Amino acid sequence: MALIPRRRLVVVGYGMVAHRLLADLSGAQGEEWQVTVLAEENRPAYDRVNLSHYFDSTDPDALLLDPTGLVDARIELGDPVIGIDRENATVRTRSGRRFGYDALVLATGSDPFVPPIEGRDGGGTFVYRTIEDLDDIRERAGRSQTGVVVGGGLLGLEAANALRTLGVATHVVEMANWLMPQQLDEGGGQLLRRHIEALGLTVHLGAPTASVRVDESGEVSGVTLADGNHIAADLVLFSAGVRPRDQLARDCGLAVGERGGISVDVSCRTSDPNIYAIGECAHIDGRVYGLVAPGNAMADVLADRLGGGSAVFSDPDTSTKLKLLGVDVASFGDAFAQLPGALDLVYSDPVAGTYGKLVVTDDAQTLLGGILVGDAEAYPTLRAMVGGPLPEAPAELILPAREGAPQLELPAGAQVCSCNDVSKGAICAAIAEHELRGVPGVKKCTKAGTSCGSCVPLVKKILDGELKKAGVAVSSAICEHFAFSRAQLFDIVRITGITTFSKLISEHGQGRGCDLCKPAVASILASLGGGHILDGEQAALQDTNDHFLANLQKNGTYSVVPRLPGGEVTPDKLLAIAQVAKDFNLYTKITGGQRIDMFGARVEQLPEIWRRLVDAGLESGHAYGKALRTVKSCVGSTWCRFGVQDSTTMAIMLELRYRGLRAPHKIKSGVSGCARECAEARGKDFGVIATDKGWNLFLGGNGGFTPRHAELFARDLDEATLIRYIDRFLMFYVRTADRLQRTAPWIQSLEGGVDYLRGVIVEDSLGIAAELDAAMQRHVDSYSDEWRAVLEDPVKLRRYVSFVNAPDVPDPSISFVSERDQIRPALIAGPELQVVSA
């Protein structure tokens, strides 16, 4: 019997969508095809969604997509197709080779849009699209002080963050009146602006770019806006949108959309029945999609069609969630309320920095879409609810977390992973069928969470719920080396009196440990008074910051932060700080926690800097540790005409009492002298606000990535009772919280929340109040300044060297050059000031 020859499938382009097609064809529908992929770039498909992570990795292949499970294909890199001969069904590459096809797939993606303005081709102008682009940007950033990003959309803000991480002072120019106008409404965009400007970026809105100014040598010198304003810059990055790459289609006579894009029907077929187009180059259903989820949906449809199926493209999910410059931003469904009768429910808290909007039907029964800025924790659940029923009070879905809020149960048909079109039902079925016990197994079986990753928290929640229903215990182990949670390990150390990691892991764990359990155990040992954190074996457990008792900065230098209890400081101590900063050329900044930070110290300078500070009566502020940082205060009744209690004295007393207390995460506090709340106590892990009768105590504020106001715990307390309650709160938190868990999520994780905590602390419901009191008193009695101890110990001082082959003194032939100390002065002064730092 003669073998039937396989048909020839040629794919032009090898990006994320083409990669998805190869994965989809790996089944039976791919057996009849002989696949050839012709790629323009010299590397295989990589993750463009997370392109900015390229700057964070030392591995040049970190972004490459997983090649396993793909259809057998011949992949030709670095030889793009430059022509299509439809009559003879062949394509021609740049090298002159020709490939015949029975079916041709155009997956050519898109090109960055560069506005047709004067100077756009000057030296120092870039686009943000490929890894090669990022390499060029990194090289230029190394000799640039100020950059301008033209475009304030998704890619523009990603690009701005990249410049910021490279140490370039950055301006963002957006022609619309708010940031991310394609995904956010004005309220969300304006709040996002506040977040971004707080990080030191400058945002220009409603300001089209008129031209790029170029000097006599052809290099960029700045940008001129349409309103006549000029921004001095030596790097310009265009990220003003994309345009579909459809030139190949145009050249061979295929139909294209009025505004670009290769016209295709719902089967992804072009005007030529043998040619298809998918991804950002395709014009389908009246538009071009610039997101990965619709592109993946097109790949799925085409794979089915190539296998003889009848799938069609319809209703793609255009939801987006990402973290821009540390700010969570999400948009899903009908975010702009464009459907008939749609209503808006909006919650905005500019103090906490959060914005939420739900779009619902006119009867408030069905969720249509929404926008989240600042707190996008609910995004996976809300996105999966689109088109489904709402609780009786839909506003509860975007209000701050509180007791009694509705608990949502997703239907089986709810879409959990939009990138790969995976429903909750599919995940539950995979968990049951394959007896899955972890997220990696779910990802492998269903593809959920394998693209952008935003749905992984919801996947984990579904997995845990299904395991509990099946009676399977959900592991809370801190890592593979210990079958215990942090709280359980804490009790083991406390009860057994173990003082070393090696003994703990030999008796209660396995292996050698990892970067999860080692710092966690180090924190436990320190919390239980296990000696100085740099003593003996403990020193090897510490993370980067605790290793040198200083915060590592992105340029490799360290910060120095002395403690200023309650923000109070004497003139003599101010003079000492100023002289140290001047002598060691340190950048100084007053923080929101009422301290003075000094930046730019080299590791071998730290002991001498601290020797001078300690001699002046200052001590470690623990800015580097998971410990109490600051107790902020206003001036209170001593100076303020509104103050009703002495908040400064109270703040100083609390900070000195709890200084050095090691915890699962950092701890911050504030004391306000009246209800005007100038110390922002309700934004702290524990906050105190004065009343005419005493002090109100608030617990569980801030809490990390999800801003949260502290909740009122007790009213009108006298000083002794206030301190007793705070003692117990802190020690119970240290004893029971999970690894790296802030106080707010810890309280939320307690069954009963603040009411349960009130029972433990006030009513002694667990019978451990006396034990908590004693533990705090032991901490207070045993406190010693960590940096003073280092200065008094020659063994500890030996670690403070920049060069292991020159441990005693820096080699005088080595010159230390500071590249960007003067970015901000140059930025403020404008184009007339040229600053060179050496």
N, C-alpha and C positions, 0 to 999 in steps of 0.2 A: 504494500500500500504506500503510495507516494505521500511524502510529508507536505503539508500545506505551508508554503512560505509565510513567515510572519510579515505583517504589514509594517511599513516604516513610519514611525512617529518622530518628528523633529520638533524640539522645544527651543525657542529662541529666547534666551535669558535664563539666569539661574539665581533668582532671589527667593524670598520666603514662600511666595505663592507657587512658583515652579517646584520648589522642594516639596511642598504639600502635595502637588500633583503626583510626583514620583512616589511619595508614600502611599497615596490612595491607589495607585496602579499596581502596588505590590501584590494584590490579591489576584483572583482569577481573571479579572478584566484586563490585566496587564500581560497575560500570557501570549496573546496574539500579536503583541506589538514589539517591534525592535526599536528601542528608544535611543535617540541621540540628543544630547543637550549641548547647545552652543552658547557659551557664556562670554560676556565682555570682560568681566573682571578676572584677575589672575588667581582668585581664591574661590572655594566652594561657597554655597549659600550660607549667609550668616544672619544673625538676629538684628535687623534694623530697628526694631521697636526699642531695644535697649542699647542703642548705638553709643550713648554717652558712657556706658560702663566700660568702654574700651579704655578710657582715661584712667580708670581705677585698677586696671589689671596689668600685670607684667607679662601675661601670656598673650602673644599675638593671635592665638587661635581660640581665645576664650569665648568669642561670640559665634563660632561656627556651629551650625545646626547639626543635630545628631544624624549621622549617615546610616545608622542601622535601620533595617526594615524597609529600605527603598527598593523599587523595582530595579532589576538589572538594567543598567543604562551606560552608554558611552558618553562620558562628560568631557567636553573639550573646553578648557579654560583659556581666557585671554585672546580669543579669536572671534570677535563679534561678527554677526551677519550684517552685510551692508547692502544686500539686494535680494529681492524675491522675483523669481520667474514663474508666474502662475501658469503660463501656457505649458511649460515643460515640467512643472511641479518640482522645482529645485530652488535652493537658496545658495547664495555665494557669500563667503566669509572674507574678511579683510586680507587674509593671506592668499586668497585666490582659490581656495578649495570649494567644491560644490557638493551639496548633499541633496539627494532626491527624497521626496516624501510622498506618503499616501495621505497623511494628515499633518498639518502644521499648526503649532500652538505659539502664539505671540504672547510672551510674558515679559515684555521689555520694561515694565515699570514706569517710572516718571523721572523727570528732570527738575531740579530746583528752578524756581522762577526768579530771575534777576531783573528788577525793574529797568526799563530802557532809559537810564539816566546818565548824565555826563560823569565820567570818572569811574564807572563801574568795573573797568578792567585794569585799574591801577594796581601797582604792586602793594600787596597787603590786603587784597580783597579775596574773600573765600565764600564757598557754599558749604552746606553741612549735610552731606548725603552718603558718602562712602568712607570706608576706613582710610583710603588714601587722602581724602579731604581732611580727616582728623589728624593724620600724620603731619600734613602741611600746616594745619592750625597750631598744633603743638609746637612745631619748630618756630613758627612766627611768634607765638606767645612768649617764648623764652627770651625774646628781645623786644617785647612791646610793653607799654605801660597802660594804655587805655584802648578799649575796644568798643565798637558799636555793633549791635545786632539789629538788623533791619527786619522787623517782623516780631510781633508779640503773640504768636499762636503757639501751638504745641511744640513744634520744632524750634521756633525762635527762643522759647524759654529754656528748652533743653540745651540749645547752643549757648545761651547766656550763662547757664549753670556751668557748662564746660569751660568757658573763659574764666569764670570766677574761680573754679577749682585750679586753673592754671596760673592763678595769681594776677590776672589782668583786671583792672578797674573797668566795670562794664556798664554801658548804657543800652537800654532797650527802646527802640523806636517803633511805635505801632500807629498806623494811620486811623484805626478805629478809635472810639472813645473809651474802650476798656480792653483789657487783655483777654486773649482766647475767645474772640467774638464768635467763632464757629461752634464752640462748645458751651460757653457760659453766657448768662444774661448779664446785664449791667451791674446788678448787685453783687453777683459772684465775682465778676471780673474786677470790680473796684476793691473788694476785700482781698483778692489775690494780690493786687498791686500793693496793698499795705504790707502784706507778708513779705513780698519780694524787696520792697524798699527798706524794710527793717533789716535785711541782710546786707545792705550797703550798695545795692544796685540802684541805678537811676533810671526811672521810667518816663518816657515822653509819649503822651497819648494824643490822638487827634492830630498827628503831625506826620504827614507824608514826607518822604525823603526826596529832596529836590535834586541833589547832586552829591557826588563824592569829590572832595577836594584833593588834588594831587599836586605834589611839589615839583620842582624843576627836574628832579631825578626820576620822576614817574612813580614815586612812592606816596601812599595815602598819608594825608595830613589831617583829615577830618571829614565831617559830614555836615552839609547844609540842609536844613529842613525847609519845608514850604513856607513856613511863617518867617523865614529869614534868620532864625537862630542857628548858631554854628556850634558843633561839638568837636573839640580837638581830639583826635584819635590817630593811632598808627596801625590799627587793624579794623577792618570792616567785614562783617560776616552777614551774608544775605540768607535769610530764612523766611521769605515772604510767601511761602506756598510752593506748590509743585504743579507741573504741567505734564499730561500724559505723553509718553514717548510713542508717537504714532507716525513718525516719518516713513518708516518702512512700509506701512500700510498705505500712506498717501502716494508714495512713489510707485507702488504697483497697482494703484487704482481701487483699493478697497474703500468702502464707504466709511466716513468718519463723522463724528458729531459736530454740531454747529460750533461748539466752543472747544473742540478737540476730543480726542479719544476714539479708539477704533470701535465702530458701531457693531454690536452683537445682539442676538436675540436671547431669550431666556435659557437657551441651551448653550450659550456662549459661542455660537457660530456667527462668523462674519458674513458679509455679502458674498463671499466665495464659500461654497459648501464644504470645501476641503481645508479651510483655515479657521482657526478659533483664536480667541483672545481672552485672557484672564488677568485679573489684578488691576493695578493702577493705570494700565494703558487702555483698559476696556471702557467703553461707553455703553452702559446697560441700563435699561429701564429709565432712560432719560437723564442719567447722571454718571459721573465718574467718581468712584469711591477711593479715598486715600487712606483706608484703614486695612489692617490685616484680616479682620474677621470677614468682611465681604469678599476679600480676595480668596480666603480659604474656602468660603462657600462656593465661589466660582470653580475652584479646583475640584471640589467634591462633585459638583454637577458634571463637569467635563469628564472626570474619571468614570462616572457612571455612564455617560453617553458613549465614551470610547469602548466601554464593555458591553454596549448594546442596550443600555437602559434608557429610561425616559425622564430622568430627573430634570427639574427646572429651577431656575434661580428666582427666589422671591423673599421679600421682607428681611433683608440682612440686618443684623444687629450692629448698630453704629455706636454703641456705648463705649466710653473711654474712662479709664481710671489710671492715674499715675501720680507720682510724687515729684512735684516741680520745686526744686531748690528747698527740699525738705517739707513742702506743703502738699497735703493730700488734696487732689482735685478729681472730681468724678462728674460725668454727665451720661445720662442714659434715657432711652425711650424718647418720647416727645418732650424734650427738655424745654422747648420754647412755646409750648401750649398752642401749637398750630392746628390741632384737630378741632372740629366744630364743637362748641360748648365746653371746651376744656377750662378748668379753673386752677388757679395757683394757690398753694399754701406755702407761705414763706416764713422762715425763722432766721433772724440775723442777730448775732451777738458780737459786735465789734470789739468788745472788751476781751472776750475769750478767743476772738479771731475765727469764728465759725459762721458759716452761711449754709442754709439748707432750703431747698425748694422742692415741693412735690407738685406734680401736675396730675389732676384727677378728673374724672368725668363729672358732668354737671350735677349728678346725684351723689357724688362723693363715694361711689361704690367700687370704682375700678381705678387702679393706678395706671397712669399713662407714661410717666417719665419723671425726671427730676435732675437736680443739680446739687452737689455737695462740695464745699470748699472748707479746708481746715480740719474737718473731721469726716472722713469717708469710711468709717468702720462699718456703717450699715450698707455700703454700696453693693456687695455681693448679694445680700438678701433682697434689697430693694429692686435691683436689676432683675433678679429672678422672679419677682412678683409682678412685673409689668404685664398688663392684660388680665391680671387676676384680682380677686376681691380684696378689699381693704378692711382693717378693723373698724370698729364703730367710731373711734377717734383717730383719723389718719394722721393728724398733726403730731401724735405721740411718736411717730416713726422718725421725726427729725428733731424732736425736742431733746434736751440733755437727758442722759440716763437717770431714771429714778425708780424707786420701789413701786411695784404695782403696774408698771408699764406693760402693754400687751406683749405676749410672747408669740412670735409668728411661727407657723408651721407651713413650710412650702409644699405645694402639691407635687406629685410625682412628675408632672409634665413641665415644671418650671425649669427654664434654662439656667444652668449653673455656670458653664463655661461657654461664653459667646464665641471665643476664637475658634473653638473646635466643635461647637454645637452639641454639647453634652448636657443632658437633662439630669435632674435629681434622680429620676427613676432609673436611668442607665447606671448611675453611680451605685445606687442601692443594689441593683441587680448584680453588678460586678463584685461588690463586697460579699454578697451571699454566695454567688456561684464559685468564686475563686478563693473564698475564705480569707479575704484581705485583712490585714491587721495594721497597715500603715499607709500614709499618704503616697510614698513612692510606688507602692503596688497599685493604688488607685490611678495614679498618673500613667503608669505603664499600660494598664488594661483599658483605660477609657480615653486617654489623651487630655483629660481635664487638667488644667493648670500647667500645661507644657509649653504654652506660648507666652502671653504677657504675664501670667502668674497672679493676676489680681484676684482670681477666684479661689486660690489655695486655702485661705482661712475658712471659707464656706465649705470647701471640700472636707477639710479637717473636722468641721462641726458636724457635717453629715455623717462622716465615718464614725466619730465618737458616739453619735446618737444611735447609729445602727448596731454598733458593738454592744452598747448598753442594753438595747432591746433584745439582743441575742444572748444576754447574760454573760458577755465576754468582758472581763475587766479591762479598762482603759489604762494603759501604763502612764504613770506620772514620773517615771525614772528620769533622773537628771541627765543621764547619757548612758551609753552602752557599758560603761565601766562600773556604774553603781545602779542597783535595782531599787533605788530609793529616790524620793523627791528631796528637794532642798530642806524642807521642814523636817523630814524624817532623818536626814543626815545631821541636821542641827541637834536633834534629840540624842542621836547616837553619840556624837562628840560630847555633848553636855553630860550625859549619864556615865559614859565610860571614862571621861577625862583624857581621851586621846589628844595629843598635842602635835602630831605630825601627819602629813598626808600619806607618807609611806606606810605607816602603821594602820591608818584608816583603810587604805585600799587593800592591804594584805589581809586584814581581818574581816572587812565588810564589802569588798569589791573585787574587781578582777582587772588584769592588764596593768598598764602603766599610767593611765589617765590621759586626759585631753585638754584642749583649751576651753572646754565647757566646765568640766568638773574641777579642774585645778584652781581657777580663780574663785569659784564658788566655795570650795573648801577653805581657801585662804581667807575669804571673807568671814566664814563661820569661825575659824580659829581666832581671827582678830576680834570678832564680836564677843567671844568668850574669854578674852584676856590671855591669848596664847603667846604673848610677848611681842616684841617689835616685828613688823612685817618683813624686815630685811634680815632677820636673824636666821642663820643656818639654812635649813631646808626650805623654810617659808619663802625666802627670797626668790627661789626658782619657780614658785607658784604664781607670782604676781603677773598682771598684765603689763602692757607697755608703760602706762602712766605710773602705777605703783612701783614699778621696777626702779624708777629714778625719783620718786616722790615729786613728780612734776608732770604737767600736761604736755604731751607731745603735740606740736603744731604741724601743719601740712608741709612746711618748708624744712622740717627736721630739727628745728630748735624747740626750746621748751619755755613754758610760762612759769612765772613766779608770782604767787598770790599769798601774801601774809594775811592773817586773820585780823579783822577790825570789828570786834564784837559790837553788834547793834549799829554798826556804821560809825561809832565814836572813835576819834583819833586825836592825839595830842599834836601840837605844832612840832615838837621834837621828833616824833615818829614820822610825821609828814616830811620833815627835812631829811630824815634818814632814807626814806623811800625815794625821795627825789634825787638824792646824791647817788644812790645805788643805780637808779635808772640812767642817770647822766653818765656815770663812770663806765657802765657796761653797755651803753648805747641801746637801751631797751625801750621799746614802744610802750607807752603807758595809756591805760584806759580805765575810767571809772565805770564800774559795772552796775547793772540793775539791782544787785544784791548789796550795794553800798560798800564795795571793796575797790582796791586799786590793783588792777592786773598789770603785770609787766611781761612783755613778750620779746622773744628773740635771744634768749640765753642759750649758749652752747652747753653741752652736758658737763664739760670739765669746769665751767664757770659756776655751776650751781652751788657747790660747797662754799666758795668764797662769798658769793652773793648772800647766801643764807647765814653765814657767820656774821656778816655785818648787820643783817636784819635782826638776828637773835640778840646780838650785843646791844642793839637799840631797844630791846624789850618786845620785839615782835615774835610771832610764832606761826607755824604752818596753818594755812587756811583750808587744807584738805580739798583744794579744788581738783586734785588729781584722783581722789578716792571716792568709793561708794560709801559715803559718810555724810554727816551733817556739814552742809556748806555754810549757810548764813542764816542769821535771824535778822531780817530787815526791820527797821523801825522808823516812825516819824519822830518829831521832837517832843510830842506829848505835852503834858500839862506844865512842864518846866518852862517852855518857851511859847507854846501855841495858845492863843486866846480861846480856842475851841476845845482844847484837850481836857479830858476829865480824869485821866490817870497818867502816871509817869511811865509812858511806853518805852522810853529809851532805857531806863534802868531795868525794866522787865526784860527787854530784848537782850541786854548785856548778860543778865543773870542766866537766861535760858541758853544763850550761845555758849557761855562758859561751862554750863552744866553738861551740855550734850556734845561739846567739841570732841572730835576723835571717835565718836560712836560709829562703828562700822556696821553696815546694813546691806540688805539685798540690792539697794539702789541708793542714789544720792537723796538727801533730805534737805528741804528748804522750809523756812518758816518766816513769819512776819508778825509784828505787834503794832497795832494801830491804837492811838490814844483817844480816839472817839469814832463815832459812826461814819465820819467822813471817809475813813478807810484809806488814808494816804500811804500806808505801808503795803497795801494790796494783800492783806493777810488771807483773804478768801481764795487767793490763787496759789496757796502754799500747801505743803503736805500737812502741816498743822499751823493754824493761825489763831491769833488772840486779838480780840477787839475789846477795848475798854468800854465799860458802862458806868453809870452813876453808882451802881451797887457793887461793882467788881469787874469781872472779866468774862466775856463769852468765848468759848472754845470751839473752833471749827476744825474738822478733820477731813483729810482725803482730797485736798485740792490739787490742781494741775494733773499730775499723774502720767506725764509723758506725751505720746503723740496725740492723745485725745484730750484736748483742754477741758477742764472740769472744775467748777467751783467747789470749794470745800463745803461740807454739810455741817449745820449747827449740831454740836454734840451736847453741850451743857451751857446754861446761862448763869450769869451773875455769881461766878465762883470767887471765893477768896483766894489769896495767893497760894497758901499751902495746898488747898484742894486742887487748884489749877495744875500745880507742878506734879502732884501725885497722879493725876489723870494722864498728863503728858508722859510721865515716866512709864506708866503701864502701857499706854498706847504704843510707844516706841519699842519697848522690849517685846511686846506681843507681836508686833510687826516683824522685828528682827528674827524672832523665833519661828514664825509660821509662814512668812511670805515665800513665794517662789523665787527662783533665780532671776535677777534683773527685773523684778516686779516692783513698780512704783506703788505708793500707798493707795492711790485712787483705784486702780484695777484690783488691788488686793482686797480693799473693802468691798468692792462689787462682787468679788469671788466668794466672800463669806456668805453662807446661807443666813439670810436675815439682815445682811448689810450693817448699817450703823446701829440698828436696834440690837443686833447680836453683840456688836462691839461694846455697846453701852452696858449690856448685861455682864460681859467679862470684866470690864474696867470699873464700873460703878458698883455693881451688885455682886461681883466675884462669883459669877455663875459656874465657873470652872474650878473654883477653889485654888487658883494660882496667883492671886493678887499679891500675897506676901512674898512669893517667889519672884515675881516681876519687880517688886519694890527693891528686894535685896539685890537682884541682878543689876539694876540701874545704880544702886549705891556702890556696888563693887566697881562699876565703870567709872563713876565720879572719883572714887578714892584712888584708883590706879592710873588715872590719866597722866601722860607725860608727852611732851612735844616730840613728834617723830623726827623733825629736822635737828633739834638739839641733840637727840640721841645719836644721830648719824655723825654729827660734827665731833662727838666725843669718842667715836669708835673708829680707829684706823682701818679695821677690816672692812667696815661698811663704806668707808671713803674710797677704797680701792676700785669700786665699780664706776666711779665718775671720771671716765676717760673717753675722749672722742676717738683716739687711735690706740689700739692695743699695743702697737710697737713703739709708742711714745707715751707711756703711762704717767710719767712724772710731771712734765711741763709740755705745753704745746711747742712743736718745732718752730723756732723763730723764722725759718724759711717759708713757712706756710702762711699764705695770706688769705684771710676770710673776707669774702666779698658779699655784701648785702645787695641783692638785685632790685628789690622793690620796696624798700623802706619808705620811699617818697611817692608812692602811687597816689595816696590821698591828697598830699599837698599839691601835686601836679594837677590832679583832677579839680581841686577847688580853685586853683589859680587860673586855670584855663590855658589857652594856646600860647600865651606870651611867655609862660614860665617853662623852661627846660631844665629838668633836674636829673643829675647823674649822681648815683650813690656808689661809693667805693669803700 
